[in-house]
Amino acid sequence: MIDLHMHTTASDGRCAPDELVQRAQAAGITTLSVSDHDTMLAVGPVGAAAAAAGIEFVPGIEITSVSAGKDVHVLGYFLHSETPGLAGLIADQRRRRLARAQEIGERLARMGAAIDVEELIAKAGSQSGKAIARPQIAQALIKAGHVATVAEAFDRYLGESCGAYVPHTGASPQEVIGLVRAGGGIASLAHPGYTKQDAIIPQLVEAGLAAIEAYHSSHDPEMTAHYLALSKTFDLVVTGGSDYHGEGTRRSEFFGKTQLPQDEYLRFLERAGRTRESVAGRYGNPRSRE
């Protein structure tokens, strides 16, 4: 079972690196990638825990870019943390996320749903490299008693059509894809069906997009088939994963179920210029899937 999209407490996930690997092992996942939002803080700890558990590991990051005022999430795989320009980009993203969290907090207060934004910022500041995202603000809304669930927080306050939503600002997807390519990584468009990104795919392919996340917990079978067809049209390889953020979060029931087929994973490795043996040698020992 191959899952190339999950998150830890380094961004907006609920699991620390060791716990995430333990949960993955219990779910039968044999290859995983951590792809936290705008940080690679957990890549080392998850890679070490995966190696100890005999799980094949692919380092990753999910970088938020912006096109026409809309978020475009780019997954970067096999990207080295010392890639030129990456640290600066992540630092800029962090500053923007903090400013965005403060503005969301101000809007929530005006809507009668005040939260302790400073507590969120202080917590992020105590963990260098930690990124703040809307799921953490949703948890703050639950803690303050304004909503009962993360889903309700998004439906009432944080979704794109809601009064407290603040659009991201930042680098363009073309810039992010260029940075990933320059760093020797492979760039994949994350959950395109969820964020409705079809219109910009040709531009991203021209910029060097190498893959598309056809398998995702928000994609139904018809949507998956649609993006598999688009991958052939644009000569892209395919990635996939559950986008797991921890128990009690949206779509957590797909953890251990949404997966990337092995033949697609092997094509992904080939496009990345790697083999399973080279990945295992650096990041952990793969279990047999024969």
MOCOR-V85334 format. One record per backbone hydrogen bond with DSSP energy under -1.0 kcal/mol. CO is the residue of the C=O (numbers start at 0). NH is the residue of the N-H. If there is no record, write none. Layout:
# MOCOR-V85334
((CO,NH) (CO,NH))
This chain:
# MOCOR-V85334
((0,29) (0,30) (1,259) (2,32) (4,242) (4,243) (5,34) (7,10) (7,12) (9,130) (14,8) (15,19) (16,20) (17,21) (18,22) (19,23) (20,24) (21,25) (22,26) (23,28) (24,27) (29,55) (30,2) (31,57) (35,61) (39,42) (41,45) (42,46) (43,47) (44,48) (45,49) (46,50) (47,51) (48,52) (49,54) (55,31) (58,77) (60,75) (61,37) (62,73) (64,71) (66,69) (69,66) (71,64) (72,189) (73,62) (74,187) (75,60) (76,185) (79,82) (82,85) (84,88) (85,89) (86,90) (87,91) (88,92) (89,93) (90,94) (91,95) (92,96) (93,97) (94,98) (95,99) (96,100) (97,101) (98,102) (99,103) (100,104) (101,105) (102,106) (103,107) (104,108) (105,109) (106,110) (107,112) (108,111) (114,116) (115,119) (116,120) (117,121) (118,122) (119,123) (120,124) (121,125) (123,126) (126,129) (132,135) (132,136) (133,137) (134,138) (135,139) (136,140) (137,141) (138,142) (139,143) (140,145) (141,144) (148,152) (149,153) (150,154) (151,155) (152,156) (152,157) (153,158) (156,163) (158,161) (161,164) (170,65) (171,175) (172,176) (173,177) (174,178) (175,179) (176,180) (177,181) (178,182) (179,184) (180,183) (185,76) (186,209) (186,210) (187,74) (188,212) (190,194) (191,196) (196,199) (197,200) (199,203) (200,204) (201,205) (202,206) (203,208) (204,207) (209,236) (210,188) (211,213) (211,238) (214,240) (215,218) (219,223) (220,224) (221,225) (222,226) (223,227) (224,228) (225,229) (226,230) (227,231) (228,232) (229,233) (230,235) (236,211) (238,214) (239,3) (243,6) (244,13) (245,248) (248,251) (250,253) (251,254) (253,256) (253,257) (260,264) (261,265) (262,266) (263,267) (264,268) (265,269) (266,270) (267,271) (268,273) (269,272) (274,278) (275,279) (276,280) (277,281) (278,282) (279,283))
